[in-house]
Amino acid sequence: MRKLLPAISICLICFSLAIPAEAVDLNNRGLALYAAGDLDEAEECFEGALLIVEGAYGPDHPAVAVVVNNLGLALRDSGNSSGAEGCFERALAIGERTRGPDHPTVATYLNNLGLALQDQGDLTGAKACFERALAIDERAYGPDDPHVAINVNNLGLLLQEMGDFVDAKACFERALAIDEGAYGPHHPNVATDVNNLGGVQRDLGDLPGARASFERAKNISEMAFGPGHPMVATTENNLGWVLLEMGDLLGAKACFERAAAISEAGRGPDDPMISIYSENLDLVLSLLKEEKETEGAEVAETSELCFKEASATSIPGADIPCPSSKIVKS
């Protein structure tokens, strides 16, 4: 079970080419369905758009790469990382042939291919994709452009998974600086960066820093999306884990309960995230139960000790104080 949930930066593409209107409509409808979490319907739209553009232009047109990329995103979110990898590889090959190896669109396909490879455990392959995408976007846009922040953010998540927490933290801090400079301090992209920074701060043992980051990410997400958005649930979950590790079991319980409620209200009881949040909630409830039982046992033991001491001394009218049973956690 992953305790902390990252916020991944993906690259959707809308058409900027003169192509059949029906294909544009299907692609854009697919993007809307994808954003709403209706992945099956989104896949159908992208597949329909793909048939149209392939029929109109052949298999190697840039418009085909656009649709194949978006289909890959829907497949990846559906859990079909292998199918997504095939889509992104095809989009990348078309992009390199038609636009050249250093075009920003190629960086988009590389970024998404890297995510699919990372899903399947090919961290070395994913790292090569993210680093190449980063180099392309830095040349195309400069070092402080939001496109660069996407690549830096995803490279940071990969480095974190590889255990390189120091370099991962540097990536998230760079992405945060870029997005704050471009969008201001309250933009959803800033919430993504701060959330991921909190994760690596926790890995490095900086729990107060991680708590501050997750609280900030949650506040930005609530302002940007409203209190019932999945990103709010993600940050609540992550804040809950940090509070748990800091010994604030009741605070953690409240966070996990809210994360589960948001997820169930938004996407229904079949949302796979509910099982994660519920599992986390079950853990903290078991810890609270254990703490209560331990406290009760200590109270009983202390009472018995006091009774024995009173019987042994047999001092009439003596007021024998009992020590406090409060448990102090370090």
C-alpha positions, 0 to 999 in steps of 0.5 A: 500500500502506498502511504503517500499519494503523488500528484502526477503531471500528465500531458493531454493534447487538443488538436491544432491541425485542420482535420475533419470536424467529427474527429475534433468533436470526438477527441474533445469529447474524449478529453472531457470524459477523461477529465470527468473520470469516465475512462471507458467512454473516453476510450471509445471517443478516442478510438472513433477519432483515431479511425477517422484521422487514419482514414483521412491521412494514413497511419503516420500523420501528426493528427494520428499521434495526437489521438493515439497519445490521448488514447494512451492516457485513458488506457493508463488510467484504466490500469492498462499500462502496457497498452498505454506504452504502445500508444505513446511509443507510436505517438513518439515515432510519428512525432519524431518522423514528422516534426523532428526529434527536438520538437516540444510535442516529442517531449510530450510523448516522451513524458507520457511514455516515461509515466507508462514505463514507470508504472511497469517498473522500468525506472531506468527507461522512464528516467531516460524519457523524462531527462530527454523531455526536460532537455527538449523543453528547456531548449524550446521554452527556456529553464523557467517555463511551466512546460519545464516544471511538468518534466521536472516534477515527474523526474522528481517523482521517479527519483523519489521512487528510486530512493534519491530523496535529495535530488527529488527534493531539488526537482520539486523545489524547482518545479514549485519555483517555476509554477509560483513565478508563472501562475502565482502562489494559489494555482493548482499546479502549485498544489501539485508541486507542494504535495510532492515536496511534502512527500519527499520531506516526509521521506527525509524525516522532516515531518513538520515541513511535510505537514506544512506542505500538505496543509498548503496543498490542501488549502490551494486545492480547496480554493481552486477546485472546491472541497469535494475534489479528488486532489483535496482527498489526496492531500487529506490522505497524505496529511493524515499519514504525517499526522499519524507519524507525528503521533496525532491519531485523532487528527489522522483519523479525521483526515482519512475519514474526510478523504474517504467521504470525498472519494465516495461522494465524487465517484461512488463506492466503486472508486478504487481510492476508497479502499486505500483511504478506508485501509488507512482509516482502519489502521488508525482506528486499530491504533486508537483501540490499542492505545485505549486498551493500553491506557486501561491496562495501565490504570488497572495496574496502577490501581492494584499497586496503590491498593497493595501499598495501602494494605501493606502500610495500614496507616489509618486515614492515609491518603495515598496518591496514585500516579497519572495513567496518561500516556506520553508519546515521544 
